[in-house]
Amino acid sequence: MQIFFHTKDVELESTNTEYIKERLEKLQRKFFSESTQFFVNVEKTRGDLHGDDLYEVSIRVEDGPEHYFAEDRRDTITNTFDEAYSDLYRIVRKERGKTRSVLKKAGRKIKKLLRMK
């Protein structure tokens, strides 16, 4: 697993990078192979109407031919990452569920064909 960080107008503290690495390692262990690459972009964007700074975090995952992407904007880096992470987790789980259901359906058809003979 490789994690690449790209920042714009913001410095990531070591606590933030460790937190992000820990969360992505859990995701990788559950859904992806060891050769997975994660690209995390953290950017400080223009403030909202009240003048507060906003952070934008985007997460891109490349695991062979499979590519996933999620992004979000919030008031702190950890909140933003958590929201993007939950979106990514939902996307991956949904996609893996579709794949699993197709495999089960194909398995049932093969089993039915083998019973007929």
LONU-208979 format. One record per residue: residue number from 1; residue in three letters; x, y, z of N, C-alpha, C in turn. Coordinates in pm, 1 decimal. Atoms other than C-alpha are relative to their C-alpha. Last residue first. Layout:
<r NUM,"ALA",<X,Y,Z>,<X,Y,Z>,<X,Y,Z>>
...
This chain:
<r 117,"LYS",<-73.4,106.0,70.2>,<-2630.7,-3355.2,-1634.3>,<1.0,-129.4,75.5>>
<r 116,"MET",<79.4,52.9,112.5>,<-2903.5,-3124.5,-1503.5>,<70.6,-116.7,-66.4>>
<r 115,"ARG",<102.3,93.0,-51.8>,<-2728.8,-3073.7,-1167.6>,<-77.8,-65.8,-110.9>>
<r 114,"LEU",<-66.2,123.5,-40.8>,<-2420.5,-2927.2,-1339.8>,<-99.7,-101.0,56.6>>
<r 113,"LEU",<-40.3,72.7,119.1>,<-2629.6,-2666.6,-1521.3>,<63.3,-134.2,36.6>>
<r 112,"LYS",<122.0,51.7,61.7>,<-2800.2,-2560.7,-1198.1>,<34.3,-81.2,-124.0>>
<r 111,"LYS",<44.6,111.9,-82.5>,<-2463.9,-2525.9,-1024.8>,<-124.2,-65.1,-60.1>>
<r 110,"ILE",<-92.1,111.0,25.3>,<-2336.3,-2312.3,-1310.1>,<-43.1,-123.2,78.1>>
<r 109,"LYS",<27.5,50.7,135.2>,<-2644.2,-2089.5,-1289.6>,<89.0,-119.3,-33.1>>
<r 108,"ARG",<128.0,72.6,-2.0>,<-2612.8,-2055.8,-910.7>,<-32.1,-59.3,-136.4>>
<r 107,"GLY",<-20.6,126.9,-68.6>,<-2244.7,-1965.0,-942.0>,<-126.9,-83.9,4.9>>
<r 106,"ALA",<-69.9,87.7,94.4>,<-2321.6,-1697.0,-1200.5>,<23.4,-137.5,62.0>>
<r 105,"LYS",<96.6,34.1,104.4>,<-2579.3,-1543.0,-964.9>,<63.0,-95.4,-101.5>>
<r 104,"LYS",<93.8,96.9,-57.5>,<-2333.8,-1555.8,-675.6>,<-99.9,-47.0,-105.2>>
<r 103,"LEU",<-69.9,127.7,-15.5>,<-2065.8,-1388.5,-887.2>,<-91.6,-106.7,57.9>>
<r 102,"VAL",<-17.0,55.6,134.3>,<-2305.6,-1113.4,-996.6>,<69.1,-136.1,8.1>>
<r 101,"SER",<129.5,53.0,43.1>,<-2410.3,-1058.1,-633.9>,<7.8,-59.1,-140.4>>
<r 100,"ARG",<29.9,123.0,-72.8>,<-2047.2,-1029.5,-522.0>,<-133.1,-59.8,-46.0>>
<r 99,"THR",<-87.7,104.3,52.1>,<-1967.4,-775.2,-789.6>,<-31.0,-133.7,65.1>>
<r 98,"LYS",<47.5,32.8,134.5>,<-2266.5,-562.9,-694.6>,<81.6,-114.2,-58.9>>
<r 97,"GLY",<124.8,74.8,-14.2>,<-2172.2,-580.0,-327.2>,<-56.8,-40.3,-134.7>>
<r 96,"ARG",<-38.3,137.9,-33.3>,<-1815.2,-476.8,-409.9>,<-124.2,-86.9,18.1>>
<r 95,"GLU",<-57.7,60.9,119.3>,<-1949.9,-166.7,-584.1>,<37.8,-145.2,25.4>>
<r 94,"LYS",<108.0,18.1,96.9>,<-2174.1,-75.6,-290.8>,<51.0,-71.3,-125.2>>
<r 93,"ARG",<85.4,107.4,-49.4>,<-1895.3,-131.6,-37.2>,<-112.7,-29.5,-98.2>>
<r 92,"VAL",<-71.4,127.4,14.8>,<-1654.2,77.1,-243.7>,<-87.7,-116.2,43.6>>
<r 91,"ILE",<-14.3,28.9,142.8>,<-1896.8,368.4,-280.8>,<63.9,-136.9,-21.0>>
<r 90,"ARG",<132.5,32.6,52.6>,<-1997.7,364.3,87.3>,<8.2,-40.5,-146.9>>
<r 89,"TYR",<35.5,130.1,-56.5>,<-1634.3,353.4,200.5>,<-134.5,-46.9,-54.8>>
<r 88,"LEU",<-79.7,99.2,69.9>,<-1550.0,642.0,-31.9>,<-34.4,-141.6,46.5>>
<r 87,"ASP",<51.6,8.4,136.2>,<-1834.7,852.6,104.3>,<73.2,-108.0,-79.2>>
<r 86,"SER",<127.9,71.1,-9.0>,<-1730.5,768.6,461.9>,<-65.5,-11.2,-137.4>>
<r 85,"TYR",<-25.9,141.4,-26.4>,<-1370.6,863.1,380.6>,<-131.3,-78.6,5.7>>
<r 84,"ALA",<-44.4,57.3,127.8>,<-1476.0,1195.8,226.0>,<23.5,-150.3,14.3>>
<r 83,"GLU",<114.3,-0.2,91.7>,<-1674.2,1276.1,541.8>,<37.0,-59.5,-135.4>>
<r 82,"ASP",<98.0,98.8,-44.9>,<-1391.3,1168.2,773.5>,<-120.2,-6.9,-93.9>>
<r 81,"PHE",<-47.6,133.3,36.8>,<-1133.4,1361.9,570.5>,<-101.6,-106.8,38.8>>
<r 80,"THR",<8.1,12.0,145.1>,<-1335.8,1681.6,596.7>,<43.5,-138.2,-45.3>>
<r 79,"ASN",<141.5,12.3,35.7>,<-1387.8,1641.9,969.3>,<-16.7,-21.3,-149.5>>
<r 78,"THR",<46.9,132.6,-41.2>,<-1016.4,1571.1,1016.0>,<-147.9,-19.5,-31.7>>
<r 77,"ILE",<-57.1,104.3,85.7>,<-908.0,1870.4,807.3>,<-54.1,-137.4,37.6>>
<r 76,"THR",<-131.0,47.3,-46.8>,<-1140.5,2115.5,976.7>,<47.3,-114.0,-89.5>>
<r 75,"ASP",<-70.2,-103.9,-74.7>,<-1430.3,2334.0,850.8>,<135.8,-42.1,54.4>>
<r 74,"ARG",<45.9,-23.8,-136.8>,<-1565.8,2107.2,578.0>,<89.4,102.6,66.9>>
<r 73,"ARG",<-46.1,-127.7,-55.0>,<-1542.4,2034.3,205.2>,<-61.7,19.0,137.7>>
<r 72,"ASP",<92.8,-74.4,-84.6>,<-1569.3,1683.4,55.5>,<65.3,129.9,45.2>>
<r 71,"GLU",<-49.7,-128.4,-49.5>,<-1416.2,1446.4,-196.8>,<-106.3,67.8,84.3>>
<r 70,"ALA",<95.3,-69.3,-86.9>,<-1446.9,1086.2,-313.2>,<64.0,129.8,46.1>>
<r 69,"PHE",<-28.2,-139.4,-32.3>,<-1283.9,881.1,-589.3>,<-109.9,55.2,90.1>>
<r 68,"TYR",<106.4,-58.7,-81.0>,<-1253.5,513.0,-679.5>,<41.2,141.9,38.4>>
<r 67,"HIS",<-30.2,-135.5,-45.5>,<-1050.5,339.2,-949.4>,<-121.8,53.5,74.6>>
<r 66,"GLU",<107.0,-66.2,-75.3>,<-1042.1,-32.7,-1027.2>,<46.9,136.0,51.1>>
<r 65,"PRO",<93.5,-67.1,91.2>,<-812.9,-159.6,-1303.3>,<-111.0,77.3,71.8>>
<r 64,"GLY",<2.7,66.6,129.5>,<-527.6,-229.7,-1061.3>,<-94.9,74.1,-93.3>>
<r 63,"ASP",<-32.3,139.1,-31.0>,<-621.2,-82.1,-726.7>,<-11.4,-79.4,-129.2>>
<r 62,"GLU",<-29.3,77.8,120.1>,<-619.5,294.7,-764.5>,<45.5,-138.4,42.5>>
<r 61,"VAL",<-54.3,133.7,-24.1>,<-787.2,497.9,-491.9>,<19.6,-68.2,-134.5>>
<r 60,"ARG",<8.0,79.5,121.9>,<-847.0,873.0,-505.3>,<69.8,-132.4,27.4>>
<r 59,"ILE",<-68.0,128.8,-12.6>,<-925.1,1070.5,-191.4>,<-23.2,-76.7,-130.2>>
<r 58,"SER",<43.5,98.0,99.6>,<-1016.0,1437.8,-203.8>,<86.9,-124.3,14.5>>
<r 57,"VAL",<-78.3,123.2,3.4>,<-1001.7,1674.1,90.3>,<-58.7,-89.6,-108.0>>
<r 56,"GLU",<50.8,96.5,96.8>,<-1117.9,2034.4,76.8>,<94.7,-119.0,-1.7>>
<r 55,"TYR",<-99.1,93.8,50.0>,<-1069.2,2258.7,374.8>,<-67.6,-96.7,-95.0>>
<r 54,"LEU",<51.2,133.6,29.5>,<-1273.9,2566.5,454.6>,<113.3,-84.6,-54.3>>
<r 53,"ASP",<-69.6,80.0,100.7>,<-1156.9,2886.4,620.4>,<-67.7,-135.7,-15.3>>
<r 52,"ASP",<-73.0,115.5,-52.7>,<-1407.6,3100.8,805.8>,<65.9,-76.8,-114.8>>
<r 51,"GLY",<-143.9,-22.6,0.2>,<-1499.6,3439.6,659.8>,<81.9,-113.4,57.0>>
<r 50,"HIS",<-38.1,-58.6,-128.3>,<-1867.9,3420.1,754.6>,<150.3,25.8,9.6>>
<r 49,"LEU",<58.4,-133.6,-13.8>,<-1981.2,3365.7,395.9>,<41.7,70.9,128.2>>
<r 48,"ASP",<143.4,-5.3,23.8>,<-1743.6,3071.4,353.2>,<-50.3,143.0,22.0>>
<r 47,"GLY",<89.2,4.0,-114.6>,<-1369.5,3099.4,320.7>,<-146.5,4.4,-38.1>>
<r 46,"ARG",<56.6,-130.2,-32.8>,<-1176.6,3018.3,6.7>,<-100.3,-13.2,113.4>>
<r 45,"THR",<74.1,-71.9,102.5>,<-1006.3,2685.2,5.5>,<-51.1,132.2,54.3>>
<r 44,"LYS",<72.1,-104.7,-72.7>,<-733.5,2517.6,205.7>,<-66.6,87.7,-104.8>>
<r 43,"GLU",<-11.9,-136.5,49.3>,<-639.3,2204.5,14.5>,<-80.8,94.6,88.0>>
<r 42,"VAL",<54.6,-86.9,-104.3>,<-570.6,1845.1,109.0>,<26.0,143.3,-43.2>>
<r 41,"ASN",<-24.7,-141.8,24.0>,<-522.7,1591.2,-169.4>,<-69.1,81.3,108.3>>
<r 40,"VAL",<77.3,-87.9,-87.6>,<-494.4,1223.6,-73.9>,<41.7,144.2,-27.4>>
<r 39,"PHE",<-43.5,-137.0,24.4>,<-381.6,973.7,-338.6>,<-92.0,92.4,79.5>>
<r 38,"PHE",<92.9,-102.3,-45.3>,<-408.6,610.3,-230.0>,<61.9,136.7,-27.1>>
<r 37,"GLN",<-56.8,-132.9,-15.9>,<-230.3,332.4,-418.3>,<-111.1,97.5,38.0>>
<r 36,"THR",<90.3,-113.5,13.5>,<-324.4,-32.2,-378.7>,<74.2,130.9,23.3>>
<r 35,"SER",<-56.7,-92.9,98.1>,<-52.3,-293.2,-429.5>,<-85.7,124.5,-21.8>>
<r 34,"GLU",<-118.3,-66.4,-55.9>,<-140.1,-480.9,-108.2>,<58.9,103.5,-94.6>>
<r 33,"SER",<-122.3,79.9,-1.6>,<-488.3,-563.3,-235.8>,<115.8,81.7,57.9>>
<r 32,"PHE",<-95.3,-12.1,109.5>,<-810.8,-383.7,-147.5>,<121.3,-90.2,17.1>>
<r 31,"PHE",<50.1,6.0,136.8>,<-1136.0,-420.5,47.8>,<105.9,-15.1,-109.4>>
<r 30,"LYS",<134.1,55.0,17.2>,<-1089.9,-483.4,420.8>,<-37.2,-22.8,-146.9>>
<r 29,"ARG",<6.7,137.8,-49.6>,<-714.7,-444.2,462.3>,<-134.7,-63.4,-28.5>>
<r 28,"GLN",<-77.2,85.2,89.5>,<-712.4,-134.0,239.5>,<-7.3,-145.6,43.9>>
<r 27,"LEU",<76.5,14.8,124.1>,<-990.9,33.1,433.7>,<70.8,-95.0,-95.6>>
<r 26,"LYS",<116.6,83.4,-32.5>,<-812.1,-29.4,763.6>,<-83.5,-25.5,-124.6>>
<r 25,"GLU",<-49.0,137.1,-16.7>,<-487.6,103.7,614.8>,<-113.9,-94.8,33.4>>
<r 24,"LEU",<-14.8,58.7,133.2>,<-674.6,412.7,493.2>,<54.6,-142.0,6.5>>
<r 23,"ARG",<132.3,25.6,58.1>,<-795.0,493.2,845.7>,<11.2,-67.8,-137.0>>
<r 22,"GLU",<67.0,105.7,-76.8>,<-449.3,454.3,998.5>,<-134.8,-36.3,-60.6>>
<r 21,"LYS",<-63.5,128.1,33.7>,<-280.2,657.7,725.2>,<-69.4,-116.0,69.8>>
<r 20,"ILE",<40.6,34.0,136.6>,<-529.2,943.9,769.9>,<58.0,-135.3,-40.3>>
<r 19,"TYR",<142.7,31.9,-3.9>,<-480.4,950.8,1147.1>,<-47.8,-45.9,-138.3>>
<r 18,"GLU",<11.5,131.2,-64.5>,<-101.8,937.5,1111.3>,<-145.0,-46.4,3.4>>
<r 17,"THR",<-48.1,101.2,94.9>,<-110.7,1223.9,858.8>,<-10.0,-140.1,59.3>>
<r 16,"ASN",<94.3,14.3,111.0>,<-331.6,1435.1,1084.2>,<45.1,-108.3,-97.1>>
<r 15,"THR",<118.6,68.7,-53.0>,<-119.7,1373.5,1393.6>,<-102.3,-22.0,-109.9>>
<r 14,"SER",<-27.5,143.9,-5.0>,<195.6,1458.8,1194.8>,<-119.9,-77.1,55.1>>
<r 13,"GLU",<-71.1,37.3,-121.5>,<53.3,1800.2,1111.0>,<18.9,-151.9,1.2>>
<r 12,"LEU",<58.6,109.9,-76.1>,<-40.2,1874.0,752.6>,<85.6,-29.2,122.0>>
<r 11,"GLU",<-101.3,93.6,-47.8>,<63.6,2218.1,628.0>,<-70.2,-107.8,82.3>>
<r 10,"VAL",<19.1,53.4,-135.0>,<-192.5,2408.7,421.3>,<116.0,-95.3,32.8>>
<r 9,"ASP",<28.8,-107.4,-95.9>,<-197.1,2630.0,111.5>,<-27.5,-50.4,140.6>>
<r 8,"LYS",<-2.4,-131.6,62.2>,<-206.0,2326.2,-118.9>,<-47.9,100.9,103.0>>
<r 7,"THR",<64.1,-108.2,-74.9>,<-125.1,1976.8,-2.7>,<13.1,130.5,-77.5>>
<r 6,"HIS",<-22.8,-124.9,72.0>,<-56.5,1653.4,-190.4>,<-75.7,108.9,75.4>>
<r 5,"PHE",<66.8,-120.6,-47.5>,<-17.7,1329.1,0.9>,<36.9,117.7,-89.6>>
<r 4,"PHE",<-63.7,-121.8,47.9>,<65.0,994.9,-156.9>,<-81.9,119.5,46.5>>
<r 3,"ILE",<84.5,-117.2,-21.2>,<-21.6,673.7,25.0>,<80.3,121.6,-43.0>>
<r 2,"GLN",<-70.9,-126.4,6.3>,<123.3,343.4,-91.5>,<-100.1,113.3,17.1>>
<r 1,"MET",<84.3,-116.8,0.0>,<0.0,0.0,0.0>,<89.2,123.6,0.0>>
